[in-house]
Amino acid sequence: MITEAELQELIQAAIAVRQRAYAPYSRYPVSAALLTKAGNVYTGVNVENGVNDLSICAERVALFKAISEGESNFEKLAVVCEGDYCKPCGACRQTLLEHAPELEVIMANTGGNSREVKLEDLLPEAFNLEDH
């Protein structure tokens, strides 16, 4: 369990990298900060492409960075955008669930509003390894 101050630090870590997003098509920059159980933070931003299927969301960038560095135990993920609080897309929910089924997701915006939910509540009855 992290403190409220640590929660705000995680959201701020996501906000700090948001300007690095490459979103010329949607003009909707999104950033994420993933906290591991070891206390490490991995950030990500969305990176778009003219062929939409080649784009990748901030949440998966942060997750893949962490996995590539040998991390496998994740605690919280903060996702930040403008407007309403930021919700992970279905592809991110499914990818995150495979690697971090117990993950808590902080959906936030740049104005300081946030909502915390369990990943499993965002994707009930998700596809999993037992379905193969």
N, C-alpha and C positions, 0 to 999 in steps of 0.2 A: 504494500500500500504506500502510495506517495502522498506527501503533504500538499496542501493547496498551493504553497509557494513553488514546489517542484512541478506541479501541474501547470502553473502559469509560465514557468521557465520552459517547459516543453512546448507550449503554445507559442511562446516568443521565439524559440528556436525555429519553428516552422515559419513564422512571420519573417524572420531575418533572411531566409533564403528565397522568399517568394518572388523577388525581383529577378531571379535567375530563370524563372519559368520561360519556356519558349512556346508562346501561344498566339502566333500571328493569325490563325484562322478563327479560333473561337473568341479570342481576346478575353479569355477567362483563366488567368493564372491561378494555379493551385499549388500549395506546398504542403509538405508533411514532415513530421519528426517522429521517429520510432524509438521508443525507449526499451532497451533490453533489460532483463532481470539483473544483469551484471552492472547496470547503471550507465551503459554507453548509449549515445544518441546518434542515430543515422537520419539524415535529412534527404528529401527528394523534392523535385518539382515536376510538373507535367511538361512533356516534350512532344509537341505536335509535329505532324508531317502532312504534306499535301495529300498523301494517300492515308486516309484516316485510320485504317487498320494498322498502320505502322507507328501510330502515336502511342505514348505510354503515360499512365497517370502517375502523379507524385507518390501515391501510396506504394505502388509496386516498385518505383525507383528506390525508395527508402528501404523497402524489404529486401530487394535484390542486392543493394549495397551491403546491407547487414549480413545476409547469407554469404556473399562473396568474401566477407571478412571473417567467416567462421562462426558467426552468431546463429543461435537456434532457439533461444529462449527469450520471448518477447513479453512485455508487460502492458505498455500503452502506446497508442498511436494518436497523434494530434494531426488533424487535417484542417487547413485554413484556406478560405477564399473570401471574396467580397460578398456583400448581400447577406442572405440568410446563412445560417451555419452550414458548413460544407459536409455533404454526405458522400461516402465512397460509392462508386458505381458498382454494378453487379460483378464485373470481372475482378475488380479489386477485392470485393467481399469474398469471392470464391478463392482467389489466390491467397489472401491473408488467412482464411479459415484453414487451408491445408497446412500452413506453416505455424499458425498461432491460434488454435481454436479457443483458447481462454483469453484472448486479447480484449482489452477494453479500448474503445475508440472515443476520442474526444473530437466531436464535430464542432468546429469553431469558425468565427469570422474575424476579419481584421478590426472590427469595432469592439471586440472583447466579449461578445456573447458566445456561449458554448453549451453543449449538451453532451453528457457522457453516457455511452451505452455499451453493452457487451456485444461483441462481434456476432455471437451466435443468435442474438436477438435481431440483428440486421439481416441475417440470412437463415431463416428457419428451414429445416429439412434440406440442408445443403448436400450437394454431391460429395462423397468422400471415398476414401480408399476401399471401404467395404463394398462399394457399389460396382467395383470392377469384376 
